[in-house]
Amino acid sequence: MSVVGRVESVWRYPVKSMRGESLPEIFAGFSGVYGDRLFALKSSAAPAGFPYLTGREWHEMLCYLPRFRHPEKAAKPANLAEAAALLSILNPVAADPADLALDIETPSGEVLAIDDPALLRQIGERAGEGHSLSLMRSERAMTDCLPISLFSLQTARQLGEEVGAVLDIRRFRANLYLDLDGAGGFSENDHVGRKLRIGPKVIVFVQERDPRCQMITLDPDTAAPNPEILRKVARGHDGTAGVYGAILAEGMIRAGDSVEIID
């Protein structure tokens, strides 16, 4: 086993394509990060295979800020400690939906519940393009691909140098941002096909590189696009940046945790 870096920060995105939140710690379960992509907006104008309204179709979605109404209850499974005390391999129970109640702060500062019809009407009208919206809620993360995404600070730095700007890491919407000691940009690609232990318990199998789309071009605060970022990724990096993984052993991940290769 060898330590290759540490976790710089941990993130989740309660609503698909809305703004994310950085936390001191996250629970990484088999189906994804606890509270991550728990909600999504289903659009009548989207294809059946990917039925969501996202920032690709309407950039301003990034300017909506989700907040769990009970952050302490939404942080991790309620019986996590009790389950671990009985047997280390026990799965904790899913949350009561009331514990994961969510409010959304709109770009104008108005705060609406995620299930308030007024929020769906507002977003649908502003998004235009025939989007009739309904709310989707899931007990598992509605990620585009695998349950957890990883992205290195070194990759963000290299891409910034390539486009001639300092890039905010939030553009890349990863769950784990990693500081890979002494490595260059895109070195997380070297771990595809390998297992990583992250912190004392979590094991992630790094399965594939992350194919990128227009989302990385959007400024995380203003949603203003910079198409050059995606062009650089497409032309110089096979259209990928960061990696996706499957979670093989559940547990908590904290900022500062070590990242080890275990096979």
ChimeraX attribute file (.defattr): number of C-alpha atoms within 10 A of each C-alpha:
attribute: neighborCount
match mode: 1-to-1
recipient: residues
	/A:1	9
	/A:2	11
	/A:3	15
	/A:4	17
	/A:5	20
	/A:6	22
	/A:7	23
	/A:8	17
	/A:9	21
	/A:10	23
	/A:11	22
	/A:12	25
	/A:13	26
	/A:14	26
	/A:15	29
	/A:16	25
	/A:17	25
	/A:18	23
	/A:19	21
	/A:20	24
	/A:21	17
	/A:22	15
	/A:23	13
	/A:24	12
	/A:25	17
	/A:26	24
	/A:27	21
	/A:28	25
	/A:29	24
	/A:30	19
	/A:31	18
	/A:32	26
	/A:33	30
	/A:34	25
	/A:35	25
	/A:36	28
	/A:37	24
	/A:38	23
	/A:39	24
	/A:40	24
	/A:41	22
	/A:42	19
	/A:43	20
	/A:44	15
	/A:45	14
	/A:46	16
	/A:47	9
	/A:48	10
	/A:49	6
	/A:50	10
	/A:51	14
	/A:52	23
	/A:53	25
	/A:54	22
	/A:55	20
	/A:56	16
	/A:57	16
	/A:58	17
	/A:59	22
	/A:60	23
	/A:61	23
	/A:62	25
	/A:63	20
	/A:64	21
	/A:65	20
	/A:66	22
	/A:67	23
	/A:68	19
	/A:69	16
	/A:70	13
	/A:71	13
	/A:72	11
	/A:73	16
	/A:74	21
	/A:75	18
	/A:76	23
	/A:77	19
	/A:78	17
	/A:79	14
	/A:80	16
	/A:81	12
	/A:82	12
	/A:83	16
	/A:84	14
	/A:85	11
	/A:86	9
	/A:87	9
	/A:88	12
	/A:89	11
	/A:90	13
	/A:91	16
	/A:92	17
	/A:93	11
	/A:94	13
	/A:95	17
	/A:96	13
	/A:97	12
	/A:98	11
	/A:99	16
	/A:100	20
	/A:101	17
	/A:102	22
	/A:103	17
	/A:104	23
	/A:105	17
	/A:106	18
	/A:107	14
	/A:108	8
	/A:109	10
	/A:110	9
	/A:111	16
	/A:112	17
	/A:113	17
	/A:114	22
	/A:115	17
	/A:116	12
	/A:117	13
	/A:118	12
	/A:119	19
	/A:120	18
	/A:121	15
	/A:122	11
	/A:123	20
	/A:124	20
	/A:125	14
	/A:126	13
	/A:127	19
	/A:128	11
	/A:129	11
	/A:130	12
	/A:131	20
	/A:132	19
	/A:133	21
	/A:134	17
	/A:135	15
	/A:136	15
	/A:137	15
	/A:138	13
	/A:139	17
	/A:140	19
	/A:141	27
	/A:142	21
	/A:143	17
	/A:144	9
	/A:145	13
	/A:146	19
	/A:147	22
	/A:148	26
	/A:149	26
	/A:150	22
	/A:151	28
	/A:152	28
	/A:153	20
	/A:154	21
	/A:155	22
	/A:156	23
	/A:157	18
	/A:158	16
	/A:159	22
	/A:160	17
	/A:161	12
	/A:162	15
	/A:163	15
	/A:164	11
	/A:165	11
	/A:166	13
	/A:167	19
	/A:168	14
	/A:169	18
	/A:170	19
	/A:171	16
	/A:172	21
	/A:173	21
	/A:174	23
	/A:175	25
	/A:176	24
	/A:177	25
	/A:178	26
	/A:179	21
	/A:180	23
	/A:181	11
	/A:182	9
	/A:183	15
	/A:184	14
	/A:185	18
	/A:186	22
	/A:187	16
	/A:188	22
	/A:189	20
	/A:190	11
	/A:191	17
	/A:192	17
	/A:193	13
	/A:194	14
	/A:195	20
	/A:196	26
	/A:197	22
	/A:198	25
	/A:199	19
	/A:200	14
	/A:201	12
	/A:202	19
	/A:203	23
	/A:204	25
	/A:205	20
	/A:206	24
	/A:207	17
	/A:208	19
	/A:209	22
	/A:210	19
	/A:211	16
	/A:212	17
	/A:213	13
	/A:214	16
	/A:215	23
	/A:216	23
	/A:217	22
	/A:218	22
	/A:219	18
	/A:220	23
	/A:221	14
	/A:222	12
	/A:223	18
	/A:224	13
	/A:225	15
	/A:226	15
	/A:227	13
	/A:228	13
	/A:229	20
	/A:230	22
	/A:231	15
	/A:232	16
	/A:233	19
	/A:234	16
	/A:235	10
	/A:236	12
	/A:237	14
	/A:238	12
	/A:239	16
	/A:240	19
	/A:241	26
	/A:242	24
	/A:243	24
	/A:244	24
	/A:245	25
	/A:246	21
	/A:247	22
	/A:248	16
	/A:249	16
	/A:250	22
	/A:251	23
	/A:252	19
	/A:253	23
	/A:254	20
	/A:255	20
	/A:256	18
	/A:257	19
	/A:258	21
	/A:259	22
	/A:260	19
	/A:261	17
	/A:262	13
	/A:263	12
